[in-house]
């Protein structure tokens, strides 16, 4: 039982660090693309307003939600391995 608790705690910490890093990276990449898009569009309006509107749209996008797969995929994989090893 102690081994399971260690796996859950340390695994959760590691997955959280990975999730935060991926979220920050993905947001920075999106910001860079928005800034490039603003320049390519001929600098319409304020850059900050354009980028913030794009990031607000990004926050509700599917890509942002897919990053949560960082938690789902490893848990499902480990659970399947344990199930098929012990009960099949």
PyMOL commands that place a pseudoatom at each C-alpha (Angstrom):
pseudoatom trace, name=CA, resn=UNK, resi=1, chain=A, elem=C, hetatm=0, pos=[0.000, 0.000, 0.000]
pseudoatom trace, name=CA, resn=UNK, resi=2, chain=A, elem=C, hetatm=0, pos=[2.906, 2.342, 0.737]
pseudoatom trace, name=CA, resn=UNK, resi=3, chain=A, elem=C, hetatm=0, pos=[4.334, 1.678, -2.715]
pseudoatom trace, name=CA, resn=UNK, resi=4, chain=A, elem=C, hetatm=0, pos=[1.014, 2.630, -4.318]
pseudoatom trace, name=CA, resn=UNK, resi=5, chain=A, elem=C, hetatm=0, pos=[0.902, 5.833, -2.272]
pseudoatom trace, name=CA, resn=UNK, resi=6, chain=A, elem=C, hetatm=0, pos=[4.449, 6.709, -3.369]
pseudoatom trace, name=CA, resn=UNK, resi=7, chain=A, elem=C, hetatm=0, pos=[3.554, 6.024, -6.994]
pseudoatom trace, name=CA, resn=UNK, resi=8, chain=A, elem=C, hetatm=0, pos=[0.461, 8.235, -6.807]
pseudoatom trace, name=CA, resn=UNK, resi=9, chain=A, elem=C, hetatm=0, pos=[2.203, 11.104, -4.992]
pseudoatom trace, name=CA, resn=UNK, resi=10, chain=A, elem=C, hetatm=0, pos=[5.435, 11.176, -6.978]
pseudoatom trace, name=CA, resn=UNK, resi=11, chain=A, elem=C, hetatm=0, pos=[3.682, 10.354, -10.234]
pseudoatom trace, name=CA, resn=UNK, resi=12, chain=A, elem=C, hetatm=0, pos=[1.224, 13.175, -9.615]
pseudoatom trace, name=CA, resn=UNK, resi=13, chain=A, elem=C, hetatm=0, pos=[4.041, 15.614, -8.911]
pseudoatom trace, name=CA, resn=UNK, resi=14, chain=A, elem=C, hetatm=0, pos=[5.968, 14.582, -12.028]
pseudoatom trace, name=CA, resn=UNK, resi=15, chain=A, elem=C, hetatm=0, pos=[2.870, 14.723, -14.230]
pseudoatom trace, name=CA, resn=UNK, resi=16, chain=A, elem=C, hetatm=0, pos=[1.981, 18.151, -12.829]
pseudoatom trace, name=CA, resn=UNK, resi=17, chain=A, elem=C, hetatm=0, pos=[5.450, 19.486, -13.636]
pseudoatom trace, name=CA, resn=UNK, resi=18, chain=A, elem=C, hetatm=0, pos=[5.167, 18.087, -17.171]
pseudoatom trace, name=CA, resn=UNK, resi=19, chain=A, elem=C, hetatm=0, pos=[1.671, 19.577, -17.553]
pseudoatom trace, name=CA, resn=UNK, resi=20, chain=A, elem=C, hetatm=0, pos=[2.817, 23.028, -16.422]
pseudoatom trace, name=CA, resn=UNK, resi=21, chain=A, elem=C, hetatm=0, pos=[5.845, 22.933, -18.721]
pseudoatom trace, name=CA, resn=UNK, resi=22, chain=A, elem=C, hetatm=0, pos=[3.723, 21.875, -21.714]
pseudoatom trace, name=CA, resn=UNK, resi=23, chain=A, elem=C, hetatm=0, pos=[1.116, 24.524, -20.962]
pseudoatom trace, name=CA, resn=UNK, resi=24, chain=A, elem=C, hetatm=0, pos=[3.714, 27.290, -20.762]
pseudoatom trace, name=CA, resn=UNK, resi=25, chain=A, elem=C, hetatm=0, pos=[5.465, 26.085, -23.918]
pseudoatom trace, name=CA, resn=UNK, resi=26, chain=A, elem=C, hetatm=0, pos=[2.231, 25.783, -25.891]
pseudoatom trace, name=CA, resn=UNK, resi=27, chain=A, elem=C, hetatm=0, pos=[1.068, 29.242, -24.809]
pseudoatom trace, name=CA, resn=UNK, resi=28, chain=A, elem=C, hetatm=0, pos=[4.405, 30.809, -25.767]
pseudoatom trace, name=CA, resn=UNK, resi=29, chain=A, elem=C, hetatm=0, pos=[4.304, 29.147, -29.189]
pseudoatom trace, name=CA, resn=UNK, resi=30, chain=A, elem=C, hetatm=0, pos=[0.748, 30.421, -29.717]
pseudoatom trace, name=CA, resn=UNK, resi=31, chain=A, elem=C, hetatm=0, pos=[1.793, 33.929, -28.624]
pseudoatom trace, name=CA, resn=UNK, resi=32, chain=A, elem=C, hetatm=0, pos=[4.656, 33.867, -31.133]
pseudoatom trace, name=CA, resn=UNK, resi=33, chain=A, elem=C, hetatm=0, pos=[2.317, 32.778, -33.920]
pseudoatom trace, name=CA, resn=UNK, resi=34, chain=A, elem=C, hetatm=0, pos=[-0.151, 35.531, -33.029]
pseudoatom trace, name=CA, resn=UNK, resi=35, chain=A, elem=C, hetatm=0, pos=[2.602, 38.154, -33.067]
pseudoatom trace, name=CA, resn=UNK, resi=36, chain=A, elem=C, hetatm=0, pos=[3.770, 36.919, -36.475]
pseudoatom trace, name=CA, resn=UNK, resi=37, chain=A, elem=C, hetatm=0, pos=[0.177, 36.902, -37.738]
pseudoatom trace, name=CA, resn=UNK, resi=38, chain=A, elem=C, hetatm=0, pos=[-0.273, 40.493, -36.522]
pseudoatom trace, name=CA, resn=UNK, resi=39, chain=A, elem=C, hetatm=0, pos=[2.849, 41.568, -38.410]
pseudoatom trace, name=CA, resn=UNK, resi=40, chain=A, elem=C, hetatm=0, pos=[1.792, 39.714, -41.563]
pseudoatom trace, name=CA, resn=UNK, resi=41, chain=A, elem=C, hetatm=0, pos=[-1.674, 41.300, -41.443]
pseudoatom trace, name=CA, resn=UNK, resi=42, chain=A, elem=C, hetatm=0, pos=[-0.148, 44.778, -41.723]
pseudoatom trace, name=CA, resn=UNK, resi=43, chain=A, elem=C, hetatm=0, pos=[-0.225, 45.728, -38.029]
pseudoatom trace, name=CA, resn=UNK, resi=44, chain=A, elem=C, hetatm=0, pos=[-3.972, 46.332, -37.667]
pseudoatom trace, name=CA, resn=UNK, resi=45, chain=A, elem=C, hetatm=0, pos=[-4.697, 47.989, -34.316]
pseudoatom trace, name=CA, resn=UNK, resi=46, chain=A, elem=C, hetatm=0, pos=[-2.809, 47.354, -31.117]
pseudoatom trace, name=CA, resn=UNK, resi=47, chain=A, elem=C, hetatm=0, pos=[-0.519, 44.331, -30.962]
pseudoatom trace, name=CA, resn=UNK, resi=48, chain=A, elem=C, hetatm=0, pos=[-1.302, 43.721, -27.302]
pseudoatom trace, name=CA, resn=UNK, resi=49, chain=A, elem=C, hetatm=0, pos=[-5.058, 43.712, -27.922]
pseudoatom trace, name=CA, resn=UNK, resi=50, chain=A, elem=C, hetatm=0, pos=[-4.665, 41.386, -30.927]
pseudoatom trace, name=CA, resn=UNK, resi=51, chain=A, elem=C, hetatm=0, pos=[-2.469, 38.941, -29.012]
pseudoatom trace, name=CA, resn=UNK, resi=52, chain=A, elem=C, hetatm=0, pos=[-4.671, 38.988, -25.895]
pseudoatom trace, name=CA, resn=UNK, resi=53, chain=A, elem=C, hetatm=0, pos=[-7.796, 38.312, -27.983]
pseudoatom trace, name=CA, resn=UNK, resi=54, chain=A, elem=C, hetatm=0, pos=[-6.027, 35.408, -29.669]
pseudoatom trace, name=CA, resn=UNK, resi=55, chain=A, elem=C, hetatm=0, pos=[-4.831, 33.992, -26.354]
pseudoatom trace, name=CA, resn=UNK, resi=56, chain=A, elem=C, hetatm=0, pos=[-8.324, 34.280, -24.889]
pseudoatom trace, name=CA, resn=UNK, resi=57, chain=A, elem=C, hetatm=0, pos=[-9.601, 32.245, -27.844]
pseudoatom trace, name=CA, resn=UNK, resi=58, chain=A, elem=C, hetatm=0, pos=[-6.727, 29.774, -27.330]
pseudoatom trace, name=CA, resn=UNK, resi=59, chain=A, elem=C, hetatm=0, pos=[-7.691, 29.296, -23.666]
pseudoatom trace, name=CA, resn=UNK, resi=60, chain=A, elem=C, hetatm=0, pos=[-11.017, 27.781, -24.709]
pseudoatom trace, name=CA, resn=UNK, resi=61, chain=A, elem=C, hetatm=0, pos=[-9.601, 25.757, -27.599]
pseudoatom trace, name=CA, resn=UNK, resi=62, chain=A, elem=C, hetatm=0, pos=[-9.412, 21.987, -27.956]
pseudoatom trace, name=CA, resn=UNK, resi=63, chain=A, elem=C, hetatm=0, pos=[-5.603, 22.064, -28.054]
pseudoatom trace, name=CA, resn=UNK, resi=64, chain=A, elem=C, hetatm=0, pos=[-5.500, 23.508, -24.541]
pseudoatom trace, name=CA, resn=UNK, resi=65, chain=A, elem=C, hetatm=0, pos=[-7.783, 20.744, -23.281]
pseudoatom trace, name=CA, resn=UNK, resi=66, chain=A, elem=C, hetatm=0, pos=[-5.764, 18.017, -25.004]
pseudoatom trace, name=CA, resn=UNK, resi=67, chain=A, elem=C, hetatm=0, pos=[-2.773, 18.880, -22.841]
pseudoatom trace, name=CA, resn=UNK, resi=68, chain=A, elem=C, hetatm=0, pos=[-4.727, 17.307, -19.954]
pseudoatom trace, name=CA, resn=UNK, resi=69, chain=A, elem=C, hetatm=0, pos=[-3.915, 14.014, -21.665]
pseudoatom trace, name=CA, resn=UNK, resi=70, chain=A, elem=C, hetatm=0, pos=[-0.644, 14.252, -19.752]
pseudoatom trace, name=CA, resn=UNK, resi=71, chain=A, elem=C, hetatm=0, pos=[-2.636, 12.983, -16.764]
pseudoatom trace, name=CA, resn=UNK, resi=72, chain=A, elem=C, hetatm=0, pos=[-4.975, 10.583, -18.542]
pseudoatom trace, name=CA, resn=UNK, resi=73, chain=A, elem=C, hetatm=0, pos=[-2.625, 8.584, -20.781]
pseudoatom trace, name=CA, resn=UNK, resi=74, chain=A, elem=C, hetatm=0, pos=[-0.099, 7.453, -18.116]
pseudoatom trace, name=CA, resn=UNK, resi=75, chain=A, elem=C, hetatm=0, pos=[-2.809, 6.561, -15.590]
pseudoatom trace, name=CA, resn=UNK, resi=76, chain=A, elem=C, hetatm=0, pos=[-4.760, 4.508, -18.134]
pseudoatom trace, name=CA, resn=UNK, resi=77, chain=A, elem=C, hetatm=0, pos=[-1.566, 2.828, -19.364]
pseudoatom trace, name=CA, resn=UNK, resi=78, chain=A, elem=C, hetatm=0, pos=[-0.370, 1.852, -15.869]
pseudoatom trace, name=CA, resn=UNK, resi=79, chain=A, elem=C, hetatm=0, pos=[-3.868, 0.690, -14.913]
pseudoatom trace, name=CA, resn=UNK, resi=80, chain=A, elem=C, hetatm=0, pos=[-4.094, -1.480, -18.036]
pseudoatom trace, name=CA, resn=UNK, resi=81, chain=A, elem=C, hetatm=0, pos=[-0.654, -2.984, -17.417]
pseudoatom trace, name=CA, resn=UNK, resi=82, chain=A, elem=C, hetatm=0, pos=[-1.560, -3.823, -13.815]
pseudoatom trace, name=CA, resn=UNK, resi=83, chain=A, elem=C, hetatm=0, pos=[-4.918, -5.288, -14.849]
pseudoatom trace, name=CA, resn=UNK, resi=84, chain=A, elem=C, hetatm=0, pos=[-3.566, -7.456, -17.666]
pseudoatom trace, name=CA, resn=UNK, resi=85, chain=A, elem=C, hetatm=0, pos=[-0.594, -8.598, -15.610]
pseudoatom trace, name=CA, resn=UNK, resi=86, chain=A, elem=C, hetatm=0, pos=[-2.623, -9.640, -12.592]
pseudoatom trace, name=CA, resn=UNK, resi=87, chain=A, elem=C, hetatm=0, pos=[-6.076, -10.564, -13.815]
pseudoatom trace, name=CA, resn=UNK, resi=88, chain=A, elem=C, hetatm=0, pos=[-5.684, -11.921, -17.304]
for i in range(1, 88): cmd.bond("trace and resi %d" % i, "trace and resi %d" % (i + 1))
show_as sticks, trace
zoom trace
